[in-house]
Amino acid sequence: MAHDPLLAQRVRRIVMRHAGSAEIHMFGGVCFTVHGNMCCGVANDDLMLRLGDAASSALDEPGVRPMDFTGRPSRTMVYVAAAVLGNDVDLCGWVARAVAHARSLPRKAGRAAKKK
């Protein structure tokens, strides 16, 4: 799966400001972690967010759909269409939700991902 490099760069500038953040390339996309916990990523032209239980309420917002990478919709992750991420204020708001969720989880020990 390819990813939008411009959207990835915009997300990178936001996520990498946070302590404990890292970037991982997988399946042709890019994923960002905070303290070892998956936070968000870019898959194709979509922003992918791990929101936990808040994902269900996010589905009521424009441009948001369940993440269905495996063909089975996730209850804790969503895709946000690039069309609703036109400005950095909107993008920052979405990424902040995912960062907050990742920070709420226990830190993962073990091999650290490379920080870019």
SEKE-457386 format. One line per field, with one value per atom (N, C-alpha, C): residue number from 1; atom name; x, y, z; residue in one letter. Coordinates in steps of 0.02 Angstrom, whole numbers, m for minus. Layout:
N
resi = c(NUM/...)
name = c(CA/...)
px = c(X/...)
py = c(Y/...)
pz = c(Z/...)
resn = c(A/...)
This chain:
116
resi = c(1/1/1/2/2/2/3/3/3/4/4/4/5/5/5/6/6/6/7/7/7/8/8/8/9/9/9/10/10/10/11/11/11/12/12/12/13/13/13/14/14/14/15/15/15/16/16/16/17/17/17/18/18/18/19/19/19/20/20/20/21/21/21/22/22/22/23/23/23/24/24/24/25/25/25/26/26/26/27/27/27/28/28/28/29/29/29/30/30/30/31/31/31/32/32/32/33/33/33/34/34/34/35/35/35/36/36/36/37/37/37/38/38/38/39/39/39/40/40/40/41/41/41/42/42/42/43/43/43/44/44/44/45/45/45/46/46/46/47/47/47/48/48/48/49/49/49/50/50/50/51/51/51/52/52/52/53/53/53/54/54/54/55/55/55/56/56/56/57/57/57/58/58/58/59/59/59/60/60/60/61/61/61/62/62/62/63/63/63/64/64/64/65/65/65/66/66/66/67/67/67/68/68/68/69/69/69/70/70/70/71/71/71/72/72/72/73/73/73/74/74/74/75/75/75/76/76/76/77/77/77/78/78/78/79/79/79/80/80/80/81/81/81/82/82/82/83/83/83/84/84/84/85/85/85/86/86/86/87/87/87/88/88/88/89/89/89/90/90/90/91/91/91/92/92/92/93/93/93/94/94/94/95/95/95/96/96/96/97/97/97/98/98/98/99/99/99/100/100/100/101/101/101/102/102/102/103/103/103/104/104/104/105/105/105/106/106/106/107/107/107/108/108/108/109/109/109/110/110/110/111/111/111/112/112/112/113/113/113/114/114/114/115/115/115/116/116/116)
name = c(N/CA/C/N/CA/C/N/CA/C/N/CA/C/N/CA/C/N/CA/C/N/CA/C/N/CA/C/N/CA/C/N/CA/C/N/CA/C/N/CA/C/N/CA/C/N/CA/C/N/CA/C/N/CA/C/N/CA/C/N/CA/C/N/CA/C/N/CA/C/N/CA/C/N/CA/C/N/CA/C/N/CA/C/N/CA/C/N/CA/C/N/CA/C/N/CA/C/N/CA/C/N/CA/C/N/CA/C/N/CA/C/N/CA/C/N/CA/C/N/CA/C/N/CA/C/N/CA/C/N/CA/C/N/CA/C/N/CA/C/N/CA/C/N/CA/C/N/CA/C/N/CA/C/N/CA/C/N/CA/C/N/CA/C/N/CA/C/N/CA/C/N/CA/C/N/CA/C/N/CA/C/N/CA/C/N/CA/C/N/CA/C/N/CA/C/N/CA/C/N/CA/C/N/CA/C/N/CA/C/N/CA/C/N/CA/C/N/CA/C/N/CA/C/N/CA/C/N/CA/C/N/CA/C/N/CA/C/N/CA/C/N/CA/C/N/CA/C/N/CA/C/N/CA/C/N/CA/C/N/CA/C/N/CA/C/N/CA/C/N/CA/C/N/CA/C/N/CA/C/N/CA/C/N/CA/C/N/CA/C/N/CA/C/N/CA/C/N/CA/C/N/CA/C/N/CA/C/N/CA/C/N/CA/C/N/CA/C/N/CA/C/N/CA/C/N/CA/C/N/CA/C/N/CA/C/N/CA/C/N/CA/C/N/CA/C/N/CA/C/N/CA/C/N/CA/C/N/CA/C/N/CA/C/N/CA/C/N/CA/C/N/CA/C/N/CA/C/N/CA/C/N/CA/C/N/CA/C/N/CA/C/N/CA/C/N/CA/C/N/CA/C/N/CA/C)
px = c(43/0/45/32/70/40/76/49/65/26/34/93/149/208/198/156/144/105/54/16/62/103/150/197/221/265/229/167/128/117/100/89/155/209/276/294/283/299/261/201/161/181/183/196/266/315/384/404/360/372/364/330/314/369/385/436/415/462/448/418/417/387/438/412/454/413/448/416/436/388/400/368/405/377/355/294/267/213/212/162/154/208/206/178/160/135/183/162/203/160/190/156/197/164/197/177/225/213/233/203/221/232/293/313/299/310/302/231/183/113/94/63/41/m6/6/m32/m73/m38/m70/m26/m51/m12/m45/m13/m41/m42/m101/m112/m149/m119/m146/m152/m211/m221/m255/m261/m299/m253/m276/m245/m276/m235/m258/m245/m295/m289/m310/m271/m290/m320/m385/m420/m450/m445/m474/m550/m581/m654/m683/m644/m668/m678/m655/m663/m736/m779/m849/m882/m866/m895/m864/m801/m769/m803/m835/m868/m925/m949/m1003/m977/m911/m883/m871/m874/m866/m798/m800/m739/m709/m743/m715/m752/m713/m742/m701/m729/m691/m629/m575/m517/m533/m522/m538/m481/m421/m360/m363/m390/m392/m458/m503/m569/m620/m597/m641/m635/m688/m684/m658/m614/m587/m633/m639/m680/m639/m573/m531/m491/m496/m457/m502/m485/m523/m477/m505/m474/m508/m468/m495/m473/m521/m507/m467/m419/m377/m417/m476/m518/m538/m540/m560/m499/m439/m378/m340/m379/m349/m305/m320/m278/m245/m190/m151/m186/m232/m270/m312/m347/m387/m343/m289/m243/m215/m194/m167/m219/m281/m334/m342/m342/m349/m289/m229/m169/m165/m185/m184/m227/m283/m326/m289/m254/m218/m158/m123/m66/m90/m145/m172/m190/m219/m236/m173/m124/m61/m27/m29/2/m37/m100/m140/m125/m91/m75/m8/2/67/122/179/236/259/280/305/381/405/477/500/564/590/624/630/666/632/670/643/646/596/596/643/667/713/675/702/672/701/659/683/691)
py = c(m59/0/62/108/170/220/275/327/396/445/513/544/556/582/653/693/760/758/715/707/678/630/600/653/699/752/798/815/858/825/761/724/718/703/697/760/818/882/890/863/869/817/754/699/702/716/711/766/812/863/832/776/746/699/703/659/586/543/472/453/498/482/449/409/374/361/348/335/265/228/160/154/127/114/42/31/m37/m41/m96/m110/m53/m18/36/101/101/161/183/231/256/259/240/238/277/312/350/322/317/291/342/336/377/328/328/281/209/193/125/106/149/134/167/128/156/214/268/329/345/352/370/350/360/344/370/357/376/314/298/241/266/257/286/361/389/461/477/429/438/443/481/483/426/386/329/347/341/362/305/297/251/295/287/330/292/227/188/193/196/198/260/314/376/368/313/303/302/272/267/335/382/449/489/474/508/491/433/413/459/500/547/609/617/677/667/721/716/686/643/614/558/534/482/417/363/296/247/189/140/116/105/76/3/m17/m86/m116/m106/m129/m203/m243/m316/m339/m292/m311/m317/m310/m312/m245/m206/m140/m142/m96/m90/m47/m64/m25/31/29/78/122/110/149/173/231/261/286/295/331/399/451/518/536/553/569/633/633/691/754/745/802/845/817/857/878/868/886/942/986/1038/1087/1102/1150/1116/1146/1115/1117/1163/1165/1102/1083/1022/961/957/900/896/952/952/927/946/923/848/819/747/711/734/701/707/764/773/721/703/651/585/568/504/504/560/565/558/590/586/513/478/408/367/375/337/351/412/430/400/385/357/283/252/181/170/112/97/100/128/130/59/50/m16/m17/m69/m79/m120/m119/m161/m120/m149/m116/m51/2/67/76/107/122/180/185/239/304/356/422/456/486/522/594)
pz = c(0/0/0/m44/m47/2/13/56/26/44/21/58/24/58/87/55/82/147/150/212/266/247/295/324/282/306/354/339/384/451/450/513/551/516/546/586/556/589/655/658/719/771/751/798/827/786/808/858/871/924/994/998/1062/1085/1149/1178/1169/1153/1146/1080/1031/966/920/875/827/764/709/645/622/598/573/504/457/390/387/367/362/309/272/222/172/156/108/136/199/232/285/324/379/442/497/562/612/656/709/777/821/888/939/998/1056/1114/1140/1193/1174/1110/1086/1068/1078/1062/997/952/889/901/866/875/812/757/694/636/577/518/456/400/335/292/268/224/162/105/43/53/43/52/118/162/224/285/333/399/439/469/509/582/625/695/742/795/849/904/915/962/1021/1022/1076/1074/1132/1135/1102/1096/1065/990/961/889/869/911/892/885/929/923/866/849/793/727/723/661/641/687/672/636/631/601/526/487/414/395/345/317/357/409/453/440/436/428/468/484/523/484/518/486/472/411/391/351/374/340/324/369/359/330/313/289/345/406/464/501/506/537/609/624/691/734/797/844/876/870/904/858/792/744/688/661/606/552/492/438/434/421/408/337/295/225/220/173/162/146/116/97/156/216/275/316/288/323/286/255/213/250/312/348/408/429/483/550/560/622/629/576/578/587/551/557/627/655/724/774/765/810/809/748/743/772/755/780/856/884/957/992/962/992/996/941/939/986/990/1036/1108/1124/1192/1209/1161/1174/1184/1141/1147/1214/1236/1301/1360/1350/1405/1416/1369/1373/1409/1438/1469/1417/1436/1390/1374/1313/1292/1299/1330/1335/1276/1265/1211/1159/1100/1045/1026/1027/1009/933/905/834/822/761/745/738/769/763/703/663/603/616)
resn = c(M/M/M/A/A/A/H/H/H/D/D/D/P/P/P/L/L/L/L/L/L/A/A/A/Q/Q/Q/R/R/R/V/V/V/R/R/R/R/R/R/I/I/I/V/V/V/M/M/M/R/R/R/H/H/H/A/A/A/G/G/G/S/S/S/A/A/A/E/E/E/I/I/I/H/H/H/M/M/M/F/F/F/G/G/G/G/G/G/V/V/V/C/C/C/F/F/F/T/T/T/V/V/V/H/H/H/G/G/G/N/N/N/M/M/M/C/C/C/C/C/C/G/G/G/V/V/V/A/A/A/N/N/N/D/D/D/D/D/D/L/L/L/M/M/M/L/L/L/R/R/R/L/L/L/G/G/G/D/D/D/A/A/A/A/A/A/S/S/S/S/S/S/A/A/A/L/L/L/D/D/D/E/E/E/P/P/P/G/G/G/V/V/V/R/R/R/P/P/P/M/M/M/D/D/D/F/F/F/T/T/T/G/G/G/R/R/R/P/P/P/S/S/S/R/R/R/T/T/T/M/M/M/V/V/V/Y/Y/Y/V/V/V/A/A/A/A/A/A/A/A/A/V/V/V/L/L/L/G/G/G/N/N/N/D/D/D/V/V/V/D/D/D/L/L/L/C/C/C/G/G/G/W/W/W/V/V/V/A/A/A/R/R/R/A/A/A/V/V/V/A/A/A/H/H/H/A/A/A/R/R/R/S/S/S/L/L/L/P/P/P/R/R/R/K/K/K/A/A/A/G/G/G/R/R/R/A/A/A/A/A/A/K/K/K/K/K/K/K/K/K)
